[in-house]
Amino acid sequence: MRVFLNILATTALMLLTASVAMAQYYPERRLVREGNEQFERLNYRNALNRYNEALEHDTTKYESLYNRANAYLQYMLTNRADTTLKGEVANTLFEQIAADQLLSKEQRAEVLRNLGEGLFLQQNYEAALNSFRESLKLNPADREVKHNYILTKRIVDQKRQQQQQNEQNNQNQQNQDNQQNQDQNQNNEGNNDQNQDQNQPENNENNQDKNDDQNNEGDNNQNEKPENENDNGDQKGDEDEQEGKTPPPSGISRDEQERMLDAIQAQEDKTNEKLKEGEKAYIIPGKKNW
């Protein structure tokens, strides 16, 4: 019995010694375990500190890198007032892990899934959809990723449709504005033509009035000259009548006029004598050539 107890004590001592040795040579494992405990308690800041300490000992350990990215993302989402925490930092942490060529398909699919969830929470739906798609290519059996992919695609399609509708509305509004401007320009041109047409008759009337005035002035000048001539002729005729003389015709001398008048007077005297005698007489109308 004593021998058995000695063996147990020796074994426990060896295990304890080995555990202490492993803790000394692999401190990152202890730090990762402590970080996981803090993460489960929702103490994301303490968990993040433990993972960072673990990475100081081993910068390539997948578990430390992956857990640190998750801790940073959750800490950022629960402390939105802290402006030092950036979504781009969390995205970069996941992208750096996914770029590791030594990862298995399942590990890379898991990283891309968490990257998509972080992008979705940041409302970067296009990038989240791409991450979920790549994750499904690596692990088509992941039902959680399928659900996230369908939900994200629905949101992306709605946003694309809304964007197309907005672009169409903007194009229609622009076309309407252009048509209104074109119609306005046509109306302005029509009004200018109408004003020009309205002004043209006025100009024609003004020109006609001017021509009429000139014609009237010319008629007045023409009428004034004959009137003066008639006045002079009438005045001379009146003077001749007052003197008992008939005005001489133009182109006949005074002596010839007197002989013609004497002949006419003699014919009239002869006719009167025949009438007095009761003889039938024919009156020949005189042909005055003056």
C-alpha positions as CSV (number, residue, x, y, z in Angstrom):
1,M,0.0,0.0,0.0
2,R,2.8,2.4,0.9
3,V,4.5,1.5,-2.4
4,F,1.3,2.4,-4.3
5,L,0.9,5.7,-2.5
6,N,4.5,6.5,-3.2
7,I,3.9,5.8,-6.9
8,L,0.9,8.1,-7.0
9,A,2.8,10.9,-5.2
10,T,5.6,10.5,-7.6
11,T,3.3,10.6,-10.6
12,A,1.5,13.7,-9.4
13,L,4.8,15.4,-8.8
14,M,5.9,14.6,-12.3
15,L,2.6,15.9,-13.8
16,L,2.9,19.1,-11.8
17,T,6.5,19.5,-12.8
18,A,5.5,18.9,-16.5
19,S,2.7,21.4,-16.2
20,V,5.0,24.1,-14.7
21,A,7.5,23.4,-17.5
22,M,4.8,23.6,-20.2
23,A,3.6,26.9,-18.6
24,Q,7.1,28.2,-18.8
25,Y,7.7,27.1,-22.4
26,Y,4.2,27.7,-23.8
27,P,2.8,30.8,-22.0
28,E,0.6,31.7,-24.9
29,R,-1.6,28.7,-24.2
30,R,-2.3,29.9,-20.7
31,L,-3.0,33.4,-21.9
32,V,-5.4,32.2,-24.6
33,R,-7.3,30.1,-22.0
34,E,-7.6,33.2,-19.8
35,G,-8.8,35.3,-22.7
36,N,-11.4,32.7,-23.5
37,E,-12.7,32.8,-19.9
38,Q,-13.0,36.6,-20.1
39,F,-14.7,36.4,-23.5
40,E,-17.4,34.1,-22.1
41,R,-18.0,36.5,-19.3
42,L,-18.5,39.3,-21.9
43,N,-15.4,41.1,-20.6
44,Y,-14.2,41.8,-24.1
45,R,-11.6,44.4,-23.2
46,N,-9.8,42.0,-20.8
47,A,-10.1,39.2,-23.3
48,L,-8.5,41.4,-26.0
49,N,-5.6,42.1,-23.7
50,R,-5.0,38.5,-23.0
51,Y,-5.0,37.6,-26.7
52,N,-2.6,40.4,-27.4
53,E,-0.3,39.1,-24.7
54,A,-0.5,35.6,-26.2
55,L,0.5,36.9,-29.6
56,E,3.6,38.5,-28.1
57,H,4.8,35.0,-27.6
58,D,3.6,33.5,-30.8
59,T,2.5,35.8,-33.6
60,T,1.3,33.0,-35.9
61,K,-1.0,31.0,-33.7
62,Y,-4.4,30.8,-35.4
63,E,-6.4,30.6,-32.2
64,S,-4.9,33.8,-30.8
65,L,-5.4,35.7,-34.0
66,Y,-8.9,34.5,-34.5
67,N,-10.0,35.1,-30.9
68,R,-8.4,38.5,-30.9
69,A,-10.3,39.6,-34.0
70,N,-13.6,38.4,-32.5
71,A,-12.9,40.2,-29.2
72,Y,-12.1,43.4,-30.9
73,L,-15.3,43.3,-33.0
74,Q,-17.5,42.6,-29.9
75,Y,-15.7,45.3,-27.9
76,M,-16.3,47.8,-30.7
77,L,-20.0,46.9,-31.0
78,T,-20.6,47.2,-27.2
79,N,-18.6,50.5,-26.9
80,R,-19.8,52.5,-29.9
81,A,-19.0,55.8,-28.1
82,D,-15.3,54.9,-28.2
83,T,-14.1,56.6,-31.4
84,T,-10.7,54.9,-31.2
85,L,-12.4,51.6,-32.1
86,K,-12.7,51.3,-35.9
87,G,-14.6,48.8,-37.9
88,E,-11.9,48.9,-40.5
89,V,-9.5,47.5,-37.9
90,A,-11.7,44.5,-37.2
91,N,-12.1,43.9,-40.9
92,T,-8.3,44.0,-41.4
93,L,-7.7,41.5,-38.6
94,F,-10.1,39.0,-40.2
95,E,-8.7,39.6,-43.7
96,Q,-5.1,39.0,-42.5
97,I,-6.2,35.7,-41.0
98,A,-8.1,34.6,-44.1
99,A,-5.0,35.3,-46.3
100,D,-3.0,32.6,-44.4
101,Q,-2.4,29.8,-46.9
102,L,-1.9,27.3,-44.1
103,L,-5.5,27.5,-43.0
104,S,-7.8,24.6,-43.7
105,K,-11.0,25.2,-45.7
106,E,-13.1,25.0,-42.6
107,Q,-10.9,27.5,-40.8
108,R,-11.0,30.0,-43.7
109,A,-14.7,29.6,-44.1
110,E,-15.2,30.4,-40.4
111,V,-13.0,33.5,-40.7
112,L,-15.0,34.7,-43.7
113,R,-18.2,34.1,-41.9
114,N,-17.2,36.3,-38.9
115,L,-15.8,38.9,-41.4
116,G,-19.2,38.9,-43.1
117,E,-21.1,39.3,-39.8
118,G,-18.9,42.2,-38.8
119,L,-19.4,43.9,-42.2
120,F,-23.2,43.4,-41.9
121,L,-23.2,45.0,-38.4
122,Q,-21.3,47.9,-40.0
123,Q,-24.1,48.1,-42.6
124,N,-21.6,47.4,-45.4
125,Y,-24.0,45.0,-47.0
126,E,-22.3,44.6,-50.4
127,A,-19.0,43.5,-48.8
128,A,-20.8,41.3,-46.3
129,L,-22.6,39.5,-49.1
130,N,-19.3,38.7,-50.8
131,S,-17.8,37.4,-47.6
132,F,-20.8,35.1,-47.0
133,R,-20.6,33.9,-50.6
134,E,-16.9,33.0,-50.3
135,S,-17.6,31.2,-47.0
136,L,-20.3,29.1,-48.5
137,K,-18.0,28.1,-51.3
138,L,-15.6,26.7,-48.8
139,N,-18.3,25.2,-46.5
140,P,-21.7,24.8,-48.2
141,A,-23.1,22.9,-45.2
142,D,-23.0,25.9,-42.8
143,R,-26.7,26.7,-42.3
144,E,-25.9,29.8,-40.4
145,V,-24.0,31.3,-43.3
146,K,-26.8,30.4,-45.7
147,H,-29.3,32.3,-43.6
148,N,-27.0,35.3,-43.4
149,Y,-26.4,35.2,-47.1
150,I,-30.1,35.1,-47.9
151,L,-30.9,38.0,-45.5
152,T,-28.0,40.1,-46.8
153,K,-28.9,39.5,-50.5
154,R,-32.4,40.6,-49.9
155,I,-31.2,43.8,-48.4
156,V,-28.7,44.4,-51.2
157,D,-31.4,43.7,-53.9
158,Q,-33.7,46.2,-52.3
159,K,-31.0,48.8,-52.1
160,R,-30.0,48.3,-55.7
161,Q,-33.6,48.5,-56.8
162,Q,-34.1,51.7,-54.8
163,Q,-30.9,53.1,-56.3
164,Q,-32.1,52.3,-59.8
165,Q,-35.4,53.9,-59.1
166,N,-33.8,57.0,-57.7
167,E,-31.5,57.2,-60.8
168,Q,-34.6,56.8,-63.1
169,N,-36.5,59.5,-61.2
170,N,-33.5,61.8,-61.5
171,Q,-33.2,61.1,-65.2
172,N,-37.0,61.7,-65.7
173,Q,-36.8,64.9,-63.7
174,Q,-33.8,66.0,-65.8
175,N,-35.6,65.2,-69.0
176,Q,-38.7,67.1,-67.8
177,D,-36.6,70.1,-66.9
178,N,-34.9,70.0,-70.3
179,Q,-38.3,69.7,-72.0
180,Q,-39.6,72.7,-70.0
181,N,-36.6,74.7,-70.9
182,Q,-37.0,73.8,-74.6
183,D,-40.7,74.7,-74.5
184,Q,-39.9,78.0,-72.8
185,N,-37.3,78.8,-75.4
186,Q,-39.8,78.0,-78.2
187,N,-42.4,80.2,-76.5
188,N,-39.9,83.0,-76.3
189,E,-39.0,82.6,-80.0
190,G,-42.7,82.6,-80.9
191,N,-43.4,85.7,-78.8
192,N,-40.5,87.4,-80.5
193,D,-41.8,86.5,-84.0
194,Q,-45.3,87.6,-83.0
195,N,-44.0,90.9,-81.7
196,Q,-42.0,91.3,-85.0
197,D,-45.2,90.5,-87.0
198,Q,-47.2,93.0,-85.0
199,N,-44.6,95.7,-85.4
200,Q,-44.3,95.1,-89.2
201,P,-47.9,96.4,-90.0
202,E,-47.2,99.4,-87.8
203,N,-44.1,100.1,-89.7
204,N,-46.0,99.5,-93.0
205,E,-48.7,101.8,-91.8
206,N,-46.2,104.4,-90.8
207,N,-44.5,104.1,-94.2
208,Q,-47.9,104.3,-95.9
209,D,-48.9,107.3,-93.9
210,K,-45.6,108.9,-94.8
211,N,-46.1,108.1,-98.5
212,D,-49.6,109.4,-98.3
213,D,-48.4,112.6,-96.7
214,Q,-45.8,113.0,-99.5
215,N,-48.4,112.3,-102.1
216,N,-50.8,114.7,-100.5
217,E,-48.1,117.3,-100.5
218,G,-47.4,116.7,-104.2
219,D,-51.2,116.9,-105.0
220,N,-51.4,120.1,-103.1
221,N,-48.5,121.5,-105.0
222,Q,-50.0,120.4,-108.3
223,N,-53.4,121.8,-107.4
224,E,-52.1,125.1,-106.3
225,K,-50.4,125.8,-109.6
226,P,-53.5,125.3,-111.8
227,E,-55.6,127.2,-109.3
228,N,-53.3,130.1,-109.6
229,E,-53.3,129.8,-113.4
230,N,-57.1,129.7,-113.4
231,D,-57.3,132.6,-111.1
232,N,-55.0,134.6,-113.4
233,G,-57.0,133.5,-116.4
234,D,-60.3,134.3,-114.8
235,Q,-59.1,137.6,-113.6
236,K,-57.9,138.5,-117.1
237,G,-61.2,137.2,-118.5
238,D,-63.1,139.3,-116.1
239,E,-61.1,142.3,-117.1
240,D,-61.8,141.6,-120.7
241,E,-65.5,141.2,-120.0
242,Q,-65.5,144.4,-118.1
243,E,-63.9,146.0,-121.1
244,G,-66.4,144.4,-123.4
245,K,-63.9,142.1,-125.0
246,T,-63.8,138.3,-125.5
247,P,-60.6,136.8,-124.4
248,P,-58.6,135.7,-127.5
249,P,-57.9,132.0,-128.1
250,S,-54.4,130.9,-127.8
251,G,-52.4,130.8,-131.1
252,I,-54.7,133.3,-132.9
253,S,-53.8,136.9,-133.4
254,R,-55.9,139.8,-132.3
255,D,-56.8,140.9,-135.9
256,E,-57.9,137.4,-136.9
257,Q,-60.1,137.1,-133.8
258,E,-61.8,140.4,-134.6
259,R,-62.5,139.3,-138.2
260,M,-63.9,136.0,-137.0
261,L,-66.1,137.8,-134.5
262,D,-67.3,140.2,-137.2
263,A,-68.2,137.3,-139.5
264,I,-70.1,135.5,-136.7
265,Q,-71.9,138.7,-135.8
266,A,-72.9,139.2,-139.5
267,Q,-74.2,135.7,-139.7
268,E,-76.3,136.1,-136.6
269,D,-77.7,139.4,-137.9
270,K,-78.7,137.7,-141.2
271,T,-80.3,134.9,-139.3
272,N,-82.3,137.2,-137.2
273,E,-83.5,139.0,-140.2
274,K,-84.7,135.7,-141.8
275,L,-86.6,134.8,-138.6
276,K,-88.2,138.1,-138.6
277,E,-89.3,137.5,-142.2
278,G,-90.8,134.2,-141.2
279,E,-88.5,132.1,-143.3
280,K,-87.4,128.7,-142.1
281,A,-83.9,128.8,-140.8
282,Y,-81.5,126.2,-139.5
283,I,-79.3,127.1,-136.5
284,I,-75.8,125.6,-136.9
285,P,-74.2,125.2,-133.6
286,G,-71.0,127.1,-133.3
287,K,-67.9,125.0,-132.9
288,K,-65.9,126.9,-130.4
289,N,-62.2,126.1,-130.6
290,W,-61.2,128.2,-127.7
